[in-house]
């Protein structure tokens, strides 16, 4: 198999345009199915450097080449056999003896790509932390046997918001889990309970009591830790909205619906932050 390593001229050009030192490295998409993987080597002794490729950022990596001279201070490889330009690359670096490490995985970036500028200690483009309530939902699909758990409309709404919010950069593994839930949502066997007290897409709490004329409804609201918030009694309308200001903050809440003092429905709902 013919291996395409960079020429001496290419290495000089590369050194002038990339300063990534091991275990960091650069992956540049030069177009026409040409992916340049390059790095500077600061290690005094390097036994082996192997480039690996995968369609997944975490697993299924396969070695595509070991560089002939891993001791070169500036080194690189031109990959012309990648199935597409969205593959992930990483380096296996054998330093000396039994000491080795793997680099982080990277996807190619376009030639001339400029990373986000930094003002002080804050990036212009930030990656918000994943909401703890989202993590709770994702835990339900972390194993195959839990993948088809029933999800409340509020949980599905929360996942959909994170998926659609282009300001959030979601990790690939997280994104795949969200896709799984949203895909299962459309299956007939995924039954979403029809609660009478839910939060809608705008974060308002929607109450639907179409048979209120025949009942004597009251509703109690609680914090997620079951701390009592407030109660609605003698409800005289079929449908109404409660502003999120009634709940003082974003997060999960609980509701209890009573008919003439008898508990007939409980639910949890989520009120998101204003974006």
C-alpha positions in Angstrom: 0.0 0.0 0.0 1.4 3.4 -1.0 1.7 5.8 2.0 1.6 9.6 1.3 3.9 11.4 3.7 4.6 15.1 3.4 7.5 16.2 1.3 10.4 18.3 2.7 8.8 21.4 1.2 5.4 20.4 2.6 7.0 20.0 6.1 8.5 23.5 5.9 5.1 24.9 4.9 3.4 22.9 7.6 5.8 24.2 10.3 5.2 27.7 9.3 1.4 27.3 9.5 0.9 24.9 12.4 2.4 25.0 15.9 0.5 22.2 17.5 2.8 20.1 19.7 2.2 16.5 20.7 0.0 15.2 22.1 -1.9 18.0 20.3 -2.0 18.0 16.5 -3.8 19.6 13.6 -6.1 18.1 11.1 -6.7 20.3 8.0 -9.1 19.7 5.2 -7.4 20.9 2.0 -10.3 19.8 -0.3 -10.4 17.2 -3.0 -10.3 14.4 -0.4 -7.0 15.6 1.0 -6.7 15.6 4.8 -3.4 16.8 6.3 -2.6 15.5 9.8 0.5 17.3 11.3 2.3 18.0 14.5 5.5 19.2 16.3 7.2 16.6 18.4 8.7 17.9 21.7 9.6 14.5 23.1 13.3 13.5 23.2 12.6 9.9 22.5 9.6 8.7 20.5 9.4 5.0 19.5 6.3 5.1 17.4 3.5 7.4 16.2 0.5 5.9 14.6 -2.4 7.8 13.0 -5.8 6.3 13.6 -9.1 7.1 12.0 -12.8 6.5 13.0 -16.3 7.6 12.1 -16.9 7.9 15.9 -15.1 10.2 18.3 -14.8 7.7 21.1 -14.4 4.2 19.6 -13.8 2.0 16.5 -10.5 3.7 15.7 -8.3 1.8 13.1 -4.7 2.5 12.5 -4.0 3.8 9.0 -0.3 4.4 9.1 2.7 4.5 11.4 5.1 7.3 10.4 8.6 6.1 9.3 10.6 8.4 11.5 8.6 9.3 14.7 11.6 11.3 16.0 11.2 14.1 13.4 10.5 17.4 15.1 8.0 18.4 12.4 6.0 15.6 10.9 2.8 14.9 9.0 0.8 12.7 6.8 -1.6 13.3 3.8 -4.7 11.1 4.0 -6.3 10.7 0.6 -8.3 7.5 1.5 -10.8 8.8 4.0 -14.4 7.9 3.2 -15.4 11.6 3.9 -14.2 14.7 5.5 -16.1 14.2 8.7 -13.9 11.3 10.1 -12.2 11.6 13.4 -8.4 11.3 13.8 -6.2 10.6 16.8 -2.6 9.7 17.5 -1.1 6.7 19.3 2.2 7.9 20.7 4.7 5.4 22.1 7.3 7.5 23.9 9.7 5.1 25.5 9.6 1.7 27.2 6.0 1.1 28.4 5.1 4.8 28.2 2.4 5.6 25.6 -0.6 7.8 25.3 -3.5 8.6 22.9 -4.2 12.1 21.8 -7.7 13.5 21.8 -9.8 12.8 18.7 -10.2 15.6 16.2 -12.2 16.2 13.0 -10.7 18.1 10.0 -11.2 21.9 9.9 -11.2 23.9 6.7 -7.9 25.3 5.5 -7.6 28.9 6.9 -10.0 28.2 9.8 -9.5 30.7 12.7 -10.4 29.4 16.2 -12.5 31.6 18.4 -10.7 34.7 19.7 -10.1 35.0 23.4 -10.9 38.2 25.3 -9.2 38.1 28.7 -10.0 34.6 30.0 -13.4 34.2 28.2 -14.0 32.9 24.7 -16.3 34.8 22.4 -17.9 31.4 21.6 -18.7 29.4 24.8 -20.0 25.9 25.3 -22.6 26.0 28.1 -22.6 23.2 30.6 -25.2 20.5 30.0 -28.2 21.1 32.3 -28.3 18.7 35.2 -31.9 17.8 34.4 -30.9 16.8 30.9 -28.3 14.6 32.4 -31.0 12.9 34.5 -33.0 12.2 31.3 -29.9 10.9 29.5 -29.2 8.5 32.3 -32.4 6.7 31.3 -30.9 5.8 27.9 -27.4 5.1 29.0 -28.0 1.3 28.7 -29.8 -0.6 26.0 -32.4 -2.0 28.4 -33.4 1.5 29.4 -33.4 2.9 25.9 -37.2 2.4 25.4 -38.2 3.9 28.7 -41.3 6.1 28.7 -40.5 9.8 28.7 -42.8 12.6 29.8 -43.7 15.4 27.4 -41.5 17.7 29.5 -38.5 15.5 29.2 -38.9 15.2 25.5 -39.4 19.0 25.2 -36.2 19.5 27.2 -34.2 17.2 24.9 -35.7 18.9 21.8 -34.8 22.3 23.0 -31.2 21.3 23.6 -31.0 19.7 20.2 -32.5 22.7 18.4 -30.6 25.4 20.3 -27.8 26.2 18.0 -26.0 28.2 20.7 -25.2 25.0 22.5 -22.4 22.8 21.3 -23.5 19.3 22.3 -20.9 16.5 22.5 -21.4 13.8 19.9 -22.2 11.1 22.5 -24.8 13.4 24.1 -26.3 14.3 20.7 -26.6 10.6 19.7 -28.5 9.9 23.0 -30.9 12.8 22.3 -31.5 11.6 18.8 -32.4 8.1 20.2 -35.1 9.5 22.5 -36.5 11.8 19.8 -36.6 8.8 17.4 -38.3 6.6 19.9 -40.8 9.3 20.5 -42.4 8.7 17.1 -42.8 4.9 17.8 -46.3 3.7 18.6 -45.0 1.8 21.7 -43.6 5.0 23.2 -46.7 6.2 25.0 -46.5 9.7 26.3 -49.0 10.2 29.2 -51.6 13.0 28.7 -51.3 15.0 31.8 -53.7 17.8 32.7 -51.0 20.0 34.2 -47.9 20.5 32.0 -45.4 23.2 30.9 -45.6 24.3 27.3 -42.9 25.3 24.9 -42.8 28.8 26.2 -42.2 27.7 29.8 -45.8 28.5 30.9 -47.7 26.0 33.0 -50.8 25.0 31.1 -53.8 23.6 33.0 -56.6 21.8 31.1 -59.7 20.7 33.1 -62.4 20.3 30.6 -64.7 18.5 33.0 -64.4 21.2 35.7 -68.2 21.6 35.8 -68.6 18.1 37.1 -65.7 18.2 39.6 -64.3 20.1 42.5 -60.7 20.6 41.5 -57.8 22.0 43.5 -54.1 22.0 42.6 -51.0 22.0 44.8 -47.6 22.9 43.5 -44.3 21.9 45.0 -40.5 22.3 44.4 -38.6 19.3 43.2 -37.7 18.5 46.8 -41.4 18.4 47.7 -41.3 21.8 49.4 -44.8 23.3 49.2 -45.2 26.4 46.9 -48.9 27.3 46.6 -52.4 25.9 46.0 -55.3 26.8 43.7 -58.8 26.1 45.0 -62.3 26.4 43.6 -61.2 26.4 40.0 -63.9 27.8 37.7 -62.4 27.7 34.2 -61.6 24.8 31.9 -58.2 26.0 30.7 -55.7 28.6 31.8 -52.0 29.4 31.9 -49.7 30.1 34.9 -46.9 32.5 34.3 -43.4 31.2 35.1 -43.0 34.1 37.6 -45.2 32.2 40.0 -42.4 29.6 40.3 -39.6 32.1 41.0 -36.9 30.1 39.1 -36.2 27.7 36.3 -36.1 23.9 37.1 -38.3 21.0 37.9 -41.5 21.2 39.9 -44.3 18.9 41.0 -48.0 19.2 40.8 -50.9 17.3 42.5 -54.4 17.5 41.1 -57.2 16.8 43.6 -61.0 16.2 43.1 -62.9 17.0 46.2 -59.8 16.4 48.3 -58.9 13.1 46.6 -55.6 12.9 44.8 -56.2 11.9 41.2 -53.0 13.0 39.3 -49.4 13.8 40.0 -46.8 15.1 37.5 -43.4 16.7 37.2 -42.8 19.5 34.8 -39.8 21.6 33.8 -39.6 25.4 33.4 -36.6 26.4 31.3 -34.5 29.5 31.6 -35.2 32.3 29.3 -32.7 32.2 26.4 
